[in-house]
């Protein structure tokens, strides 16, 4: 019974989270991700390691800030040094955000 409760809480938390979709390379996780909104603000040599998108799947209680927060956490898990937000759009109750994940060249 205890495991059923834990499993239910896990599924409930997952259902309340924004969805993310990643296509790209994976590196060891990072502790910090720089956030950019324009390529010209990235003042270091870099390469793009992947593309990340996030959305709320029409769940209006999930706001853009929560999608952004989840995407930054996903970028850390994928080993990015930075996330470069490219695009966001909202229509009806749906928010969609697209970004590129960046790895700095040393």
C-alpha positions as CSV (number, residue, x, y, z in Angstrom):
1,X,0.0,0.0,0.0
2,X,2.9,2.3,0.9
3,X,4.4,1.8,-2.6
4,X,1.1,2.5,-4.3
5,X,0.9,5.9,-2.5
6,X,4.4,6.8,-3.6
7,X,3.7,5.7,-7.1
8,X,0.5,7.8,-7.2
9,X,2.4,10.9,-5.9
10,X,5.1,10.4,-8.6
11,X,2.5,10.1,-11.4
12,X,0.6,13.1,-10.1
13,X,3.8,15.2,-9.9
14,X,4.7,14.1,-13.5
15,X,1.3,15.0,-14.7
16,X,1.6,18.6,-13.3
17,X,5.0,19.2,-15.0
18,X,5.6,20.8,-18.4
19,X,6.7,18.4,-21.1
20,X,10.2,18.6,-22.6
21,X,11.5,17.0,-25.8
22,X,15.3,16.8,-26.5
23,X,17.2,15.9,-29.6
24,X,20.9,16.0,-29.4
25,X,24.1,14.9,-27.7
26,X,24.4,14.1,-24.0
27,X,27.3,15.1,-21.7
28,X,27.9,14.7,-18.0
29,X,25.4,16.8,-16.0
30,X,26.3,20.4,-15.1
31,X,25.6,22.4,-11.9
32,X,24.9,25.7,-13.6
33,X,23.5,26.7,-17.0
34,X,23.8,30.3,-18.4
35,X,20.6,31.6,-19.9
36,X,20.6,33.6,-23.2
37,X,17.9,35.0,-25.4
38,X,20.1,36.3,-28.2
39,X,23.1,34.7,-29.9
40,X,25.0,37.9,-29.8
41,X,25.0,37.9,-26.0
42,X,27.0,34.6,-26.0
43,X,30.5,36.0,-25.7
44,X,32.4,32.7,-25.7
45,X,33.1,30.2,-28.5
46,X,30.5,27.5,-28.4
47,X,28.9,24.7,-30.2
48,X,25.2,23.7,-30.2
49,X,24.8,20.2,-28.8
50,X,21.0,19.9,-29.2
51,X,17.6,21.3,-29.5
52,X,15.1,21.4,-26.6
53,X,11.4,22.3,-26.6
54,X,8.9,22.6,-23.8
55,X,5.2,23.0,-23.6
56,X,2.3,22.8,-21.1
57,X,0.1,20.5,-23.3
58,X,-2.8,22.8,-22.8
59,X,-2.7,22.7,-19.0
60,X,-3.3,26.4,-18.4
61,X,-2.1,26.3,-14.8
62,X,1.4,25.6,-16.1
63,X,2.8,29.0,-16.9
64,X,5.8,30.1,-19.1
65,X,8.1,30.5,-16.1
66,X,7.6,26.9,-15.1
67,X,8.3,25.7,-18.6
68,X,11.5,27.8,-18.6
69,X,12.5,26.4,-15.2
70,X,12.0,22.8,-16.4
71,X,14.0,23.5,-19.6
72,X,16.9,24.9,-17.6
73,X,16.9,21.8,-15.4
74,X,16.7,19.6,-18.5
75,X,19.7,21.5,-20.0
76,X,21.7,20.7,-16.8
77,X,20.8,17.0,-17.0
78,X,22.0,16.9,-20.6
79,X,25.3,18.5,-19.7
80,X,24.8,21.9,-21.4
81,X,26.8,25.0,-20.3
82,X,24.1,27.3,-21.5
83,X,20.6,27.4,-22.9
84,X,19.7,29.8,-25.7
85,X,16.0,30.5,-25.8
86,X,14.9,31.0,-29.4
87,X,11.1,31.2,-29.5
88,X,8.0,31.1,-27.4
89,X,4.4,31.2,-28.5
90,X,1.1,31.0,-26.7
91,X,-2.3,30.2,-28.2
92,X,-5.5,29.2,-26.4
93,X,-4.2,27.5,-23.2
94,X,-1.0,26.2,-24.8
95,X,2.6,27.6,-24.4
96,X,5.4,26.4,-26.6
97,X,9.1,27.2,-26.0
98,X,12.1,26.3,-28.2
99,X,15.8,26.5,-27.3
100,X,19.2,25.3,-28.3
101,X,21.6,23.8,-25.8
102,X,25.2,25.1,-25.9
103,X,28.5,23.7,-24.8
104,X,31.4,26.1,-24.5
105,X,34.6,25.3,-26.3
106,X,37.7,25.5,-24.1
